[in-house]
Amino acid sequence: MILDKFKISLSLCSLLLMFFSSETFAQDKYNTEVPKDIIILKSTRDYKSALTTAKEAAAKLHKKLDLRGLRPDKKIGLTMSEADCVGSGGGDDLGYPCYPARGDGNAANDNYISIEYSNAYKGFAKGFYVVVAAITDVKSADMKAKLTQINKLYPDAYAKRTYIWFGCMH
């Protein structure tokens, strides 16, 4: 009888330990940086030049141009509107100016043209507007296929590895 109670207690403890360990493991996988390849068409310190390239690339590559409502900002490079930054646009109060880097939060792969600011990405030279064509898994077949297609029209395009935040953004 005592042995049976001990076995039941031990089993319950084991189950609780497994449950709480898996919760911790899941959170460890969530709030982290994920390695990604970013396909870059152009880097420049001139926003107008980046915008011209982005518009041309969207048309030539038949990809959506999504500037995500960002505009140049002397203080941080790019910013959302003040309403979006301070939360009156329905989001969190991030302070103004604010710049959410492409992919931050969900670290998802994507396939559209945008202009990003290099300061937000680990391993990138600072102070550049970067025309981005896609975000992919590192050295994936998808990245290689996209880059091969893009290089037909943009022979200087390349993939650069960085880390994208996967987790809570506030």
C-alpha positions as CSV (number, residue, x, y, z in Angstrom):
1,M,0.0,0.0,0.0
2,I,2.8,2.5,0.9
3,L,4.8,1.4,-2.1
4,D,1.7,2.0,-4.4
5,K,1.3,5.5,-2.9
6,F,5.0,6.1,-3.4
7,K,4.8,5.0,-7.1
8,I,1.7,7.2,-7.7
9,S,3.5,10.2,-6.1
10,L,6.6,9.5,-8.1
11,S,4.5,9.3,-11.3
12,L,2.8,12.6,-10.6
13,C,6.1,14.3,-9.8
14,S,7.5,12.9,-13.1
15,L,4.5,14.2,-15.1
16,L,4.7,17.7,-13.4
17,L,8.4,17.8,-14.1
18,M,7.9,16.9,-17.8
19,F,5.1,19.5,-18.1
20,F,7.1,22.3,-16.6
21,S,10.3,21.3,-18.5
22,S,8.5,21.4,-21.8
23,E,7.0,24.8,-21.0
24,T,10.4,26.2,-20.3
25,F,11.8,24.6,-23.5
26,A,9.0,26.0,-25.6
27,Q,9.7,29.5,-24.2
28,D,13.4,29.1,-24.9
29,K,12.5,28.4,-28.5
30,Y,10.2,31.4,-28.7
31,N,12.1,34.4,-27.3
32,T,15.3,34.1,-29.4
33,E,17.0,35.1,-32.5
34,V,16.7,32.9,-35.6
35,P,19.4,32.8,-38.3
36,K,18.0,33.9,-41.7
37,D,19.4,34.8,-45.1
38,I,18.2,38.2,-46.5
39,I,18.4,38.6,-50.2
40,I,19.7,42.1,-50.9
41,L,19.4,44.0,-54.2
42,K,21.1,47.2,-53.1
43,S,22.6,49.1,-50.1
44,T,22.9,52.9,-50.2
45,R,23.0,55.8,-47.8
46,D,20.5,57.6,-50.1
47,Y,16.8,56.8,-49.4
48,K,15.6,58.2,-52.8
49,S,18.0,55.9,-54.6
50,A,16.8,52.9,-52.5
51,L,13.2,53.8,-53.3
52,T,13.9,54.1,-57.0
53,T,15.6,50.6,-57.0
54,A,12.8,49.1,-54.9
55,K,10.0,50.4,-57.3
56,E,11.9,49.2,-60.3
57,A,12.7,45.8,-58.7
58,A,9.0,45.2,-57.8
59,A,8.0,45.8,-61.4
60,K,10.8,43.8,-63.0
61,L,10.6,40.9,-60.6
62,H,6.8,40.9,-60.4
63,K,6.9,41.2,-56.6
64,K,4.8,43.2,-54.2
65,L,6.4,46.4,-53.0
66,D,5.6,46.8,-49.3
67,L,7.2,49.8,-47.6
68,R,5.2,49.0,-44.5
69,G,4.4,52.7,-43.9
70,L,8.0,53.4,-43.1
71,R,9.6,56.7,-44.0
72,P,13.1,58.1,-43.6
73,D,14.1,59.5,-40.2
74,K,17.3,61.4,-39.4
75,K,17.5,60.0,-35.9
76,I,17.0,56.2,-36.5
77,G,17.1,55.8,-40.3
78,L,13.4,54.7,-40.8
79,T,10.3,55.1,-38.7
80,M,6.6,54.3,-38.7
81,S,4.2,57.1,-38.2
82,E,4.0,58.7,-34.8
83,A,0.4,57.3,-34.4
84,D,1.7,53.8,-35.1
85,C,4.7,54.2,-32.8
86,V,2.9,55.5,-29.8
87,G,0.1,53.0,-30.1
88,S,-2.8,55.3,-31.1
89,G,-2.8,53.3,-34.4
90,G,-3.9,50.2,-32.4
91,G,-0.5,48.8,-31.5
92,D,1.8,48.9,-28.5
93,D,3.5,52.1,-27.4
94,L,7.0,51.8,-28.8
95,G,7.9,55.5,-28.4
96,Y,8.5,57.7,-31.4
97,P,10.4,57.4,-33.7
98,C,10.3,53.6,-34.0
99,Y,11.5,51.0,-36.5
100,P,10.3,47.4,-36.5
101,A,12.8,45.5,-38.7
102,R,11.3,43.2,-41.4
103,G,10.6,39.8,-40.0
104,D,11.0,40.7,-36.3
105,G,8.5,39.0,-34.1
106,N,7.6,36.0,-36.2
107,A,10.9,35.4,-38.1
108,A,8.9,34.2,-41.0
109,N,10.2,33.7,-44.5
110,D,8.8,36.2,-47.0
111,N,9.0,37.2,-50.6
112,Y,8.4,40.9,-51.4
113,I,10.4,44.1,-52.0
114,S,11.0,46.5,-49.1
115,I,13.5,49.1,-47.9
116,E,15.0,48.3,-44.5
117,Y,17.6,50.1,-42.4
118,S,20.8,48.3,-41.8
119,N,21.3,49.3,-38.1
120,A,18.5,46.8,-37.2
121,Y,20.3,43.8,-38.5
122,K,23.3,42.0,-36.8
123,G,26.3,41.9,-39.0
124,F,25.2,44.6,-41.4
125,A,27.3,47.8,-41.9
126,K,25.6,50.7,-40.2
127,G,23.8,53.7,-41.9
128,F,22.5,52.1,-45.0
129,Y,19.0,51.8,-46.6
130,V,18.8,48.2,-47.9
131,V,16.6,47.0,-50.7
132,V,15.4,43.6,-49.6
133,A,13.8,41.0,-52.0
134,A,13.2,38.1,-49.6
135,I,14.0,36.5,-46.2
136,T,14.7,32.8,-46.3
137,D,16.1,30.0,-44.2
138,V,19.9,29.9,-44.2
139,K,21.4,28.2,-47.3
140,S,18.0,26.7,-48.2
141,A,17.0,25.5,-51.6
142,D,14.3,28.2,-51.6
143,M,17.0,30.9,-51.0
144,K,19.2,29.5,-53.8
145,A,16.2,29.3,-56.3
146,K,15.1,32.9,-55.5
147,L,18.7,34.3,-55.7
148,T,19.2,32.5,-59.0
149,Q,16.1,34.1,-60.5
150,I,16.9,37.5,-59.0
151,N,20.5,37.4,-60.3
152,K,19.2,37.2,-63.9
153,L,18.1,40.8,-63.5
154,Y,20.2,41.9,-60.6
155,P,23.6,40.2,-61.0
156,D,25.0,42.0,-57.9
157,A,22.2,40.7,-55.6
158,Y,23.4,38.5,-52.8
159,A,22.2,36.7,-49.7
160,K,23.5,37.8,-46.3
161,R,23.1,36.0,-43.1
162,T,21.7,37.8,-40.0
163,Y,19.5,37.0,-37.1
164,I,15.7,37.8,-36.9
165,W,13.9,38.1,-33.6
166,F,11.3,35.4,-32.9
167,G,9.2,36.3,-29.9
168,C,7.4,39.0,-28.1
169,M,7.8,42.5,-29.4
170,H,6.9,44.6,-26.4
